Amino acid sequence: MFASLDTDDAVFSSWDDSLEFMSMFLQPLPPPVLVPPPNHDDGDGDGDDDDDLVVAMATTPHVVNSNCSSNSDETTTVNNMSTTSMAAEERRRRRMISNRESARRSRQRKQKHLEDLRSHVNRLRLHNREVSAHLEFVKHSCRLLRRDNQRLRSESSILRRKLSEIHRILLFRQLQHFPQSSSLLLC
């Protein structure tokens, strides 16, 4: 049915081409069904068509016509294939339900994670506002302290000048008293 494919020689122009190529081999094939050819005798004169059963690929199980002279093995084969097909369909249905549940749980986890992130963002915003308010308080306190420090330095400078002036006055007075006492001594 397929020509031999050498994957080393196959060149794909795009990712889609390679996926399309691979999907030919990955698609599930329908189960084979044994169907007798219509009104055909196998020529051995025994009237049965056992030797001429054809394997047909079908998407749904075929029911063997009861008017044909067929063997109970054929019916059993068709029933077994029908049962196999139903089992495969049941597995597919269960897998589909399982996948839906898994997707639902994944969406719930994603939603919870998103809610956790939003909650974390809100906590960080609140913390940021608190830190910003504290920073403003510290800046204001720093401005007040700098102003007080500048005032105190200015007062210190004034007081030093006054102290220096007072010291000079005291020295001058001492010097004024000293010559009088020296003149007393000289007399």
C-alpha positions as CSV (number, residue, x, y, z in Angstrom):
1,M,0.0,0.0,0.0
2,F,2.8,2.5,0.9
3,A,6.0,2.7,-1.0
4,S,9.1,2.1,1.0
5,L,10.0,5.4,2.7
6,D,13.6,6.2,3.5
7,T,13.5,8.8,6.2
8,D,17.2,9.8,5.5
9,D,16.2,10.8,2.0
10,A,13.0,12.6,3.1
11,V,13.2,16.3,3.1
12,F,10.6,18.3,4.9
13,S,10.0,21.9,4.0
14,S,8.5,22.8,7.3
15,W,7.6,21.5,10.7
16,D,3.9,21.1,9.5
17,D,5.1,18.8,6.7
18,S,7.0,16.5,9.0
19,L,4.0,16.4,11.4
20,E,1.7,15.5,8.5
21,F,4.1,12.8,7.4
22,M,4.3,11.3,10.9
23,S,0.5,11.5,11.4
24,M,0.0,9.1,8.5
25,F,1.7,6.4,10.7
26,L,0.2,7.5,14.0
27,Q,-3.5,7.5,13.1
28,P,-5.2,4.4,14.4
29,L,-6.4,2.0,11.7
30,P,-9.9,0.5,12.0
31,P,-10.0,-3.2,12.9
32,P,-10.1,-5.7,10.0
33,V,-13.4,-7.4,9.3
34,L,-13.8,-10.7,7.5
35,V,-16.4,-10.4,4.7
36,P,-17.2,-13.0,2.1
37,P,-17.3,-11.9,-1.5
38,P,-20.8,-11.6,-2.9
39,N,-22.2,-14.7,-4.7
40,H,-18.9,-16.4,-5.3
41,D,-18.1,-20.0,-5.1
42,D,-14.6,-21.1,-4.4
43,G,-14.8,-23.8,-7.0
44,D,-14.1,-26.8,-4.9
45,G,-17.8,-28.0,-5.2
46,D,-18.5,-28.2,-1.5
47,G,-20.7,-25.1,-1.7
48,D,-18.9,-23.1,1.0
49,D,-17.0,-19.9,0.5
50,D,-14.5,-20.4,3.4
51,D,-11.4,-20.2,1.2
52,D,-12.5,-16.9,-0.3
53,L,-13.0,-14.7,2.8
54,V,-11.7,-11.2,2.2
55,V,-10.1,-9.0,4.8
56,A,-11.7,-5.6,4.6
57,M,-10.8,-2.5,6.4
58,A,-13.9,-1.0,7.9
59,T,-14.6,1.8,10.2
60,T,-17.7,0.1,11.6
61,P,-18.2,-3.7,12.1
62,H,-20.0,-5.4,9.2
63,V,-22.7,-7.8,10.0
64,V,-22.4,-10.9,7.9
65,N,-25.4,-11.5,5.8
66,S,-27.4,-14.5,7.1
67,N,-28.4,-15.6,3.6
68,C,-24.7,-16.3,2.8
69,S,-23.6,-19.7,3.6
70,S,-21.0,-18.8,6.3
71,N,-19.4,-20.6,9.1
72,S,-20.1,-19.8,12.8
73,D,-16.4,-19.0,13.1
74,E,-16.9,-16.0,10.8
75,T,-19.7,-14.7,13.0
76,T,-17.6,-15.3,16.1
77,T,-14.7,-13.5,14.4
78,V,-17.0,-10.5,13.6
79,N,-18.4,-10.6,17.1
80,N,-14.9,-10.7,18.6
81,M,-13.8,-7.8,16.4
82,S,-17.0,-6.0,17.4
83,T,-16.2,-6.6,21.0
84,T,-12.6,-5.5,20.5
85,S,-13.9,-2.4,18.8
86,M,-16.3,-1.7,21.6
87,A,-13.5,-2.3,24.2
88,A,-11.3,0.1,22.2
89,E,-14.1,2.6,22.1
90,E,-14.7,2.2,25.8
91,R,-10.9,2.7,26.5
92,R,-11.0,5.8,24.3
93,R,-14.1,7.1,26.1
94,R,-12.5,6.5,29.5
95,R,-9.2,8.1,28.4
96,M,-11.2,11.1,27.1
97,I,-13.0,11.4,30.5
98,S,-9.7,11.0,32.3
99,N,-8.1,13.7,30.1
100,R,-11.1,16.1,30.8
101,E,-10.7,15.5,34.6
102,S,-7.0,16.0,34.3
103,A,-7.5,19.3,32.3
104,R,-10.1,20.4,34.9
105,R,-7.6,19.7,37.8
106,S,-4.9,21.5,35.9
107,R,-7.2,24.5,35.4
108,Q,-8.0,24.5,39.1
109,R,-4.3,24.4,40.0
110,K,-3.6,27.2,37.6
111,Q,-6.5,29.2,39.1
112,K,-5.3,28.6,42.6
113,H,-1.8,29.6,41.7
114,L,-3.1,32.7,40.0
115,E,-5.1,33.6,43.2
116,D,-2.0,32.9,45.3
117,L,0.0,35.2,43.1
118,R,-2.7,37.9,43.3
119,S,-2.8,37.6,47.1
120,H,1.0,37.8,47.2
121,V,1.0,40.9,45.0
122,N,-1.6,42.5,47.4
123,R,0.6,41.7,50.4
124,L,3.6,43.2,48.7
125,R,1.7,46.3,47.7
126,L,0.6,46.8,51.3
127,H,4.1,46.2,52.6
128,N,5.4,48.7,50.0
129,R,2.9,51.3,51.2
130,E,4.1,50.7,54.8
131,V,7.7,51.0,53.8
132,S,7.1,54.1,51.8
133,A,5.2,55.7,54.7
134,H,8.1,54.8,57.0
135,L,10.6,56.2,54.5
136,E,8.7,59.5,54.4
137,F,8.7,59.6,58.2
138,V,12.4,59.0,58.3
139,K,13.0,61.7,55.6
140,H,10.9,64.2,57.5
141,S,12.8,63.3,60.7
142,C,16.1,63.7,58.9
143,R,15.1,67.2,57.6
144,L,14.1,68.2,61.2
145,L,17.4,66.9,62.6
146,R,19.4,68.7,60.0
147,R,17.6,71.9,60.6
148,D,18.1,71.5,64.4
149,N,21.7,70.6,63.8
150,Q,22.3,73.7,61.7
151,R,20.6,75.8,64.4
152,L,22.7,74.3,67.1
153,R,25.9,74.9,65.1
154,S,24.9,78.5,64.6
155,E,24.3,78.9,68.3
156,S,27.6,77.2,69.1
157,S,29.4,79.6,66.8
158,I,27.7,82.6,68.5
159,L,28.5,81.2,72.0
160,R,32.1,80.7,71.1
161,R,32.4,84.2,69.8
162,K,30.8,85.5,73.0
163,L,33.1,83.3,75.1
164,S,36.1,84.6,73.3
165,E,35.0,88.2,73.8
166,I,34.4,87.5,77.5
167,H,37.8,86.0,77.8
168,R,39.4,89.0,76.1
169,I,37.6,91.4,78.4
170,L,38.8,89.4,81.4
171,L,42.4,89.5,80.2
172,F,42.1,93.2,79.5
173,R,40.8,93.8,83.0
174,Q,43.5,91.7,84.5
175,L,46.1,93.7,82.6
176,Q,44.5,96.9,83.8
177,H,44.8,95.9,87.4
178,F,48.2,94.6,86.9
179,P,49.9,97.9,86.2
180,Q,48.4,99.5,89.2
181,S,49.6,96.7,91.4
182,S,53.0,96.9,89.9
183,S,53.1,100.7,90.5
184,L,52.2,100.0,94.1
185,L,55.0,97.7,94.3
186,L,57.4,100.1,92.9
187,C,56.5,102.8,95.4
